[in-house]
Amino acid sequence: MKKIIISLSTIVLVAAVVIGGTFAFYNDTETSAGNIFVAGSIDLKVDHLAQTYNGDDCETCSLRLYSGQGETNVINGVNTVLTEFPFPAVLVTPTSITNQYWATHPTAEWIWSSPATLVGDDGSNGDVTYTFERNFDWWGTAVSVNLQMDVAADNQYEIYLNSTLIASGLGSAEYTSLDSVAQSAFLNEVQTGQNTLTFVVTNLVNSSGNNTPLNNPGGLLYYLDVQRDSEDCNANSDFQQACRLWTEKDLGEGDTFFSFGDIKPSDWGTNLISLHVNSNNAFVCLLTNNLVDDEHNVVDPELEAGDTTVTGVPNGELSDEIEFFIWGETDGDGAYQNGESILVDAGTPMSQIGTLIEELSLSPSTPGFIGLAWCAGGQTGPSTSSPTTGLSCDGAGMSNIAQTDSLSSDLVAYAEQQRNNDDFTCENVNLEEED
């Protein structure tokens, strides 16, 4: 009897286990998937839109663009085996067909998407069209220039300047001779700053069996030369050769706001600079750094003016002889108007500007503009206490003590986030730590 009772207990336990394994509680699950933290960014861009020297504007005196320079990109294609755009156009490998029929030019060379039309890019799917793009800057008015523009394409082409059609060749053999583009068509569309030249070239499908890279190559050849008339722009002047203007970009080697090799008393000039942030609000500072006053050979006039220092750095005096007026531009015209903020009073020597020129609060939609005016000598003009005084430059304020001296300085744009950064000041920026 005792054994029977134990067996029944075992059976009950097993039943309990079976029942427990099939029982389900009511439940619900909500999942927030793919939670992400992405670090924001501050990308500062700078442009230099205008510069003058003794009343002359920095402007483009000459421009030469041609295929084969390596600066033309393929930005689109139809019925091609290449679909990842843009990519650089390359020189076409000469074939018996190109040598026999294609036009030649002493400077420009034929380009295409590849050294020769690719197999599969040879018209087997119909006519093949590539779009080529070339960007260039033009500064100053586009009048009184001598312009030559030649183009050839296998087979057809359309040329657009800033999205406006300026020329086309729609025959089946536009590659045997060079076509000229009308000067007026180009000048009507060119604009100050960055311009985009676009070539849409179609290689027509050939007869059956002839669509090969050797027998049906595609190609584009172009040459553009623009020379401003000498009476409007002296291309040999030191200023025009040295001045640099650019649209919004990251700064690199050679991007100088000032480059003057022979300053004389009463020389003067202006600059218009703008600063941009791309994605987040930021504090932006324009700072001077690495000021170097160099005393070169001390000549007699310098000694007579009281220059007793020895040759070398930092014994020069030119930073005391170049005076600045700096203001915050509101309309971007490069000329000071009463009511615009005065950042540095007129007549302030370069040596006394210090490291801080400006602190701006910028957003991606609102760039900051800064105007600078400099004078070799005595500068008078607007100040915080007298904002309506006219700006002038008097060379009598520059003495012989600065002869042969040189002055160099970095002009540094620095950006730092605004959010959660209420204590930021430009005075606390340490450029050595940021390098």
C-alpha positions as CSV (number, residue, x, y, z in Angstrom):
1,M,0.0,0.0,0.0
2,K,2.8,2.4,0.8
3,K,4.4,1.8,-2.6
4,I,1.2,2.6,-4.4
5,I,0.9,5.9,-2.6
6,I,4.4,6.9,-3.7
7,S,3.6,6.0,-7.3
8,L,0.5,8.2,-7.3
9,S,2.5,11.1,-6.0
10,T,5.0,10.8,-8.8
11,I,2.2,10.8,-11.3
12,V,0.7,14.0,-9.9
13,L,4.1,15.7,-10.0
14,V,4.6,14.8,-13.6
15,A,1.1,16.1,-14.5
16,A,1.9,19.3,-12.7
17,V,5.0,19.8,-14.8
18,V,3.2,19.2,-18.0
19,I,0.4,21.7,-17.1
20,G,3.0,24.3,-16.2
21,G,4.8,24.0,-19.5
22,T,1.7,24.9,-21.5
23,F,0.5,27.8,-19.5
24,A,1.2,31.4,-20.9
25,F,0.8,34.8,-19.1
26,Y,-0.7,37.7,-21.0
27,N,2.2,39.9,-22.2
28,D,3.2,42.7,-24.6
29,T,6.6,44.0,-25.9
30,E,7.4,47.4,-27.2
31,T,10.9,48.0,-28.7
32,S,12.6,51.2,-29.5
33,A,15.1,50.0,-32.1
34,G,18.3,51.5,-33.4
35,N,18.8,54.3,-30.8
36,I,21.6,56.5,-32.1
37,F,23.9,59.3,-30.8
38,V,25.6,61.1,-33.7
39,A,28.2,63.8,-33.0
40,G,27.4,67.1,-34.6
41,S,29.9,69.1,-36.6
42,I,31.1,72.6,-37.1
43,D,32.5,73.2,-40.6
44,L,33.8,76.7,-41.1
45,K,34.1,78.1,-44.6
46,V,35.7,81.4,-45.6
47,D,35.4,83.5,-48.8
48,H,37.3,86.6,-50.0
49,L,34.9,88.4,-52.3
50,A,36.5,91.7,-53.0
51,Q,39.9,93.5,-52.7
52,T,41.1,96.9,-53.8
53,Y,44.5,98.5,-53.9
54,N,44.8,102.3,-54.4
55,G,41.3,102.3,-55.9
56,D,41.8,99.4,-58.3
57,D,39.7,96.3,-58.0
58,C,41.2,92.8,-57.9
59,E,39.8,91.2,-61.1
60,T,40.5,88.4,-63.5
61,C,42.9,89.6,-66.2
62,S,43.2,86.3,-68.0
63,L,41.5,82.9,-68.0
64,R,42.5,79.8,-69.9
65,L,40.6,76.5,-69.7
66,Y,41.1,73.5,-71.9
67,S,40.4,69.8,-72.0
68,G,43.3,67.7,-70.8
69,Q,44.1,69.9,-67.9
70,G,42.7,67.3,-65.5
71,E,40.1,69.5,-64.0
72,T,37.0,68.3,-66.0
73,N,34.6,65.9,-64.3
74,V,32.1,63.5,-65.8
75,I,28.9,64.2,-63.8
76,N,26.3,62.1,-65.6
77,G,25.8,59.5,-68.3
78,V,23.1,57.7,-70.3
79,N,23.5,54.2,-71.7
80,T,26.9,53.8,-70.1
81,V,28.5,51.1,-68.0
82,L,29.7,53.7,-65.5
83,T,27.1,54.9,-63.1
84,E,29.1,56.3,-60.1
85,F,29.4,60.0,-60.8
86,P,31.3,62.3,-60.7
87,F,34.7,61.0,-61.8
88,P,37.5,62.7,-63.7
89,A,37.5,62.7,-67.4
90,V,40.7,61.2,-68.9
91,L,42.6,61.5,-72.2
92,V,41.3,59.4,-75.1
93,T,43.7,56.8,-76.4
94,P,44.4,57.6,-80.1
95,T,43.1,55.1,-82.6
96,S,43.3,55.0,-86.4
97,I,39.9,56.6,-86.6
98,T,40.7,59.5,-84.2
99,N,44.0,60.1,-86.0
100,Q,42.3,60.2,-89.4
101,Y,39.2,62.3,-88.6
102,W,39.4,64.1,-85.3
103,A,40.3,67.8,-85.2
104,T,43.6,68.8,-83.6
105,H,44.5,71.7,-81.3
106,P,48.0,72.8,-80.2
107,T,46.9,73.0,-76.5
108,A,43.7,71.1,-75.8
109,E,43.4,67.3,-75.9
110,W,40.5,64.9,-76.4
111,I,38.9,63.6,-73.3
112,W,36.1,61.1,-72.5
113,S,34.9,58.9,-69.7
114,S,37.8,56.4,-70.3
115,P,40.9,56.2,-72.5
116,A,38.7,54.9,-75.3
117,T,35.0,54.1,-75.4
118,L,34.4,51.1,-73.1
119,V,33.0,47.8,-74.4
120,G,29.3,48.0,-73.3
121,D,29.6,51.8,-73.5
122,D,29.9,51.6,-77.3
123,G,26.3,52.2,-78.4
124,S,25.1,48.6,-77.9
125,N,22.2,50.1,-75.9
126,G,21.8,53.1,-78.2
127,D,23.4,56.5,-78.3
128,V,25.8,57.2,-75.4
129,T,25.6,60.6,-73.7
130,Y,28.0,62.0,-71.1
131,T,27.8,65.3,-69.3
132,F,31.1,67.0,-68.5
133,E,31.5,69.9,-66.0
134,R,34.3,72.5,-65.4
135,N,34.1,75.2,-62.7
136,F,36.0,78.5,-62.8
137,D,36.1,81.8,-61.1
138,W,35.7,85.2,-62.8
139,W,36.2,88.4,-60.9
140,G,35.2,91.9,-62.2
141,T,32.9,92.9,-65.1
142,A,32.9,90.7,-68.1
143,V,33.3,93.5,-70.7
144,S,36.2,94.7,-72.9
145,V,37.7,91.3,-73.3
146,N,39.2,89.3,-76.1
147,L,37.7,85.8,-76.1
148,Q,38.4,82.6,-78.1
149,M,36.5,79.5,-77.5
150,D,36.8,76.4,-79.7
151,V,35.0,73.0,-79.3
152,A,34.7,69.7,-81.1
153,A,32.9,66.5,-80.1
154,D,32.2,63.0,-81.3
155,N,29.4,63.2,-82.3
156,Q,27.2,66.0,-80.9
157,Y,27.5,68.6,-78.2
158,E,25.6,71.3,-76.2
159,I,27.4,73.8,-74.1
160,Y,25.8,75.5,-71.1
161,L,27.3,78.4,-69.0
162,N,25.6,78.6,-65.6
163,S,22.7,76.4,-66.9
164,T,22.1,78.6,-70.0
165,L,22.7,77.1,-73.5
166,I,25.4,79.1,-75.2
167,A,26.3,76.9,-78.2
168,S,25.5,73.5,-79.8
169,G,26.7,71.3,-82.6
170,L,24.1,68.7,-83.5
171,G,25.5,67.2,-86.7
172,S,26.9,63.7,-87.0
173,A,30.5,64.8,-87.6
174,E,31.2,67.6,-85.1
175,Y,34.7,66.1,-84.6
176,T,36.4,66.9,-87.9
177,S,36.9,70.7,-87.3
178,L,36.8,73.1,-84.4
179,D,33.7,75.1,-83.9
180,S,33.9,78.7,-82.5
181,V,31.6,79.8,-79.7
182,A,30.3,83.4,-80.0
183,Q,31.9,85.8,-77.6
184,S,28.6,87.6,-76.8
185,A,27.0,84.3,-75.8
186,F,29.7,83.7,-73.3
187,L,29.9,87.2,-71.9
188,N,26.1,87.4,-71.5
189,E,26.1,84.6,-69.0
190,V,29.4,84.8,-67.1
191,Q,29.0,86.1,-63.6
192,T,31.2,87.4,-60.8
193,G,32.5,84.6,-58.6
194,Q,32.1,80.9,-59.4
195,N,30.9,79.8,-62.9
196,T,30.0,76.4,-64.2
197,L,30.7,75.3,-67.8
198,T,28.8,72.2,-68.8
199,F,29.2,70.1,-72.0
200,V,26.6,67.5,-72.9
201,V,28.2,65.2,-75.5
202,T,26.5,62.3,-77.3
203,N,28.3,59.6,-79.2
204,L,25.9,58.2,-81.8
205,V,25.4,54.5,-82.2
206,N,27.3,53.3,-85.2
207,S,26.2,50.8,-87.8
208,S,26.0,47.2,-86.7
209,G,29.3,45.6,-86.1
210,N,31.2,48.9,-85.8
211,N,30.4,49.7,-82.2
212,T,33.9,49.1,-80.8
213,P,36.3,51.3,-78.8
214,L,38.5,51.4,-81.9
215,N,35.8,52.1,-84.6
216,N,33.4,54.3,-82.6
217,P,35.2,56.3,-79.9
218,G,33.6,59.2,-78.1
219,G,35.4,62.4,-77.2
220,L,35.3,66.0,-76.3
221,L,37.8,68.8,-77.0
222,Y,37.5,72.4,-75.9
223,Y,39.7,75.5,-75.4
224,L,38.7,78.8,-73.8
225,D,41.0,81.8,-73.6
226,V,39.8,85.2,-72.1
227,Q,42.1,88.2,-72.0
228,R,40.9,91.5,-70.5
229,D,41.8,94.6,-72.5
230,S,45.1,96.1,-71.2
231,E,43.5,99.5,-70.7
232,D,41.0,98.0,-68.3
233,C,43.3,95.6,-66.5
234,N,47.0,95.6,-66.5
235,A,47.8,91.9,-66.4
236,N,51.5,92.7,-65.6
237,S,50.8,94.8,-62.5
238,D,52.1,93.3,-59.2
239,F,48.8,93.7,-57.6
240,Q,46.8,91.9,-60.2
241,Q,49.3,89.1,-60.3
242,A,49.3,88.7,-56.5
243,C,45.7,89.3,-55.4
244,R,43.5,86.3,-54.7
245,L,39.7,86.1,-54.5
246,W,37.7,83.0,-53.9
247,T,34.2,81.8,-53.1
248,E,33.2,79.9,-49.9
249,K,35.8,77.1,-49.2
250,D,38.3,75.7,-46.7
251,L,41.5,77.7,-46.8
252,G,44.7,76.2,-48.1
253,E,48.2,77.2,-49.1
254,G,48.3,80.4,-51.1
255,D,44.9,81.7,-49.9
256,T,46.2,85.1,-48.7
257,F,44.2,88.2,-48.1
258,F,47.3,90.5,-48.4
259,S,50.3,90.0,-50.6
260,F,52.3,93.2,-51.4
261,G,55.9,93.3,-52.2
262,D,56.6,97.0,-52.4
263,I,54.5,99.2,-50.1
264,K,54.9,103.0,-50.4
265,P,53.5,105.8,-48.2
266,S,49.9,106.6,-49.0
267,D,49.2,103.1,-50.4
268,W,45.9,101.9,-49.2
269,G,43.4,99.0,-49.8
270,T,40.3,97.2,-48.7
271,N,39.2,93.6,-48.3
272,L,35.8,92.0,-47.9
273,I,35.7,88.6,-46.0
274,S,32.8,86.5,-45.1
275,L,32.6,83.5,-42.7
276,H,30.1,80.6,-42.9
277,V,29.2,77.7,-40.7
278,N,27.4,74.7,-42.4
279,S,25.3,72.9,-39.8
280,N,25.2,74.3,-36.3
281,N,25.2,77.7,-34.7
282,A,28.7,78.7,-33.7
283,F,30.8,81.5,-32.3
284,V,33.3,82.6,-34.9
285,C,36.5,84.6,-34.2
286,L,38.8,86.3,-36.7
287,L,42.2,86.4,-35.1
288,T,45.7,87.6,-35.9
289,N,48.5,85.2,-35.1
290,N,52.2,84.8,-35.8
291,L,52.9,88.6,-36.3
292,V,56.5,88.8,-37.6
293,D,58.3,92.2,-38.0
294,D,61.5,91.7,-39.8
295,E,64.3,94.3,-40.0
296,H,66.3,93.7,-43.2
297,N,69.3,95.7,-44.2
298,V,69.2,99.0,-42.2
299,V,69.8,101.8,-44.8
300,D,70.8,105.4,-44.2
301,P,67.3,106.9,-44.2
302,E,66.3,104.4,-41.5
303,L,69.3,105.4,-39.4
304,E,68.5,109.1,-39.8
305,A,64.9,108.4,-38.7
306,G,66.2,106.9,-35.5
307,D,66.3,103.2,-36.4
308,T,69.2,101.8,-34.2
309,T,68.1,98.2,-34.1
310,V,70.0,95.4,-35.7
311,T,68.9,93.3,-38.7
312,G,66.5,90.5,-38.0
313,V,63.3,89.5,-36.3
314,P,61.5,91.1,-34.4
315,N,63.3,94.4,-35.0
316,G,61.2,95.8,-37.9
317,E,58.8,98.7,-37.5
318,L,56.4,98.1,-40.3
319,S,53.6,96.9,-38.1
320,D,53.6,100.3,-36.5
321,E,53.4,102.0,-39.9
322,I,50.4,100.1,-41.4
323,E,47.1,101.2,-39.8
324,F,43.8,99.5,-40.0
325,F,40.1,100.2,-39.8
326,I,37.9,97.1,-39.4
327,W,34.1,96.9,-39.3
328,G,31.2,94.4,-39.4
329,E,29.5,94.4,-42.8
330,T,25.7,94.2,-42.9
331,D,25.1,94.4,-46.7
332,G,28.3,92.8,-48.0
333,D,29.2,95.6,-50.3
334,G,32.7,96.1,-48.9
335,A,32.2,99.8,-48.0
336,Y,31.5,101.1,-44.5
337,Q,28.2,102.8,-43.8
338,N,27.2,104.6,-40.7
339,G,25.4,102.2,-38.4
340,E,27.6,99.2,-39.2
341,S,29.5,97.9,-36.1
342,I,33.1,99.3,-35.7
343,L,35.4,96.5,-34.6
344,V,38.7,98.3,-34.8
345,D,38.9,102.2,-34.9
346,A,40.5,103.8,-37.9
347,G,44.1,104.6,-37.4
348,T,45.0,101.5,-35.3
349,P,48.5,100.2,-36.1
350,M,48.7,96.5,-36.9
351,S,50.9,96.1,-33.9
352,Q,48.1,97.2,-31.6
353,I,45.3,95.2,-33.0
354,G,46.2,92.3,-30.8
355,T,44.8,88.8,-31.4
356,L,41.1,89.6,-31.4
357,I,39.5,91.2,-34.4
358,E,35.9,90.0,-34.2
359,E,33.6,87.6,-32.4
360,L,30.5,86.7,-34.4
361,S,27.4,84.6,-33.6
362,L,26.6,82.7,-36.8
363,S,24.0,80.2,-38.0
364,P,24.0,78.1,-41.1
365,S,21.6,80.5,-42.8
366,T,23.4,83.7,-41.7
367,P,27.1,84.4,-42.8
368,G,29.2,87.0,-41.1
369,F,30.8,89.8,-43.2
370,I,33.9,91.7,-42.2
371,G,35.4,94.7,-44.0
372,L,39.0,95.8,-43.6
373,A,40.7,99.0,-44.8
374,W,44.4,99.5,-44.4
375,C,46.8,102.5,-45.0
376,A,50.5,102.8,-45.3
377,G,50.8,106.0,-43.2
378,G,48.3,107.9,-41.1
379,Q,44.7,106.7,-41.4
380,T,41.8,108.8,-40.2
381,G,38.2,107.7,-40.3
382,P,35.3,106.2,-38.3
383,S,35.7,105.2,-34.7
384,T,33.3,104.1,-32.0
385,S,33.3,107.7,-30.7
386,S,33.0,109.3,-34.2
387,P,31.3,106.8,-36.5
388,T,30.5,109.3,-39.3
389,T,34.1,110.5,-39.9
390,G,35.2,109.9,-43.5
391,L,38.0,107.4,-44.2
392,S,41.3,108.7,-45.6
393,C,45.0,107.8,-45.9
394,D,47.9,110.2,-45.5
395,G,51.4,108.9,-46.4
396,A,53.0,111.6,-44.2
397,G,52.3,109.4,-41.3
398,M,54.7,106.8,-42.5
399,S,58.4,107.5,-41.8
400,N,61.6,106.3,-43.2
401,I,62.2,104.1,-40.2
402,A,60.2,101.3,-41.9
403,Q,62.2,101.2,-45.2
404,T,63.2,97.7,-46.3
405,D,61.2,96.2,-43.4
406,S,58.7,93.4,-44.0
407,L,55.6,92.4,-42.1
408,S,53.7,89.1,-42.1
409,S,50.8,87.8,-40.1
410,D,48.3,84.9,-40.1
411,L,44.7,85.8,-40.2
412,V,42.9,82.9,-38.6
413,A,39.1,82.1,-38.6
414,Y,38.1,80.0,-35.7
415,A,34.7,78.5,-34.9
416,E,33.3,76.8,-31.8
417,Q,29.8,75.5,-31.0
418,Q,27.3,77.8,-29.3
419,R,25.0,75.3,-27.5
420,N,26.1,74.6,-23.9
421,N,28.9,77.0,-24.3
422,D,27.7,80.2,-22.6
423,D,31.1,81.2,-21.3
424,F,32.9,81.3,-24.6
425,T,35.0,84.3,-25.5
426,C,37.5,84.7,-28.4
427,E,40.1,86.0,-25.9
428,N,40.3,82.5,-24.4
429,V,41.1,80.8,-27.8
430,N,44.6,79.3,-27.7
431,L,45.6,78.8,-31.4
432,E,48.7,76.8,-30.4
433,E,46.5,74.2,-28.7
434,E,44.2,74.1,-31.7
435,D,46.9,73.4,-34.2
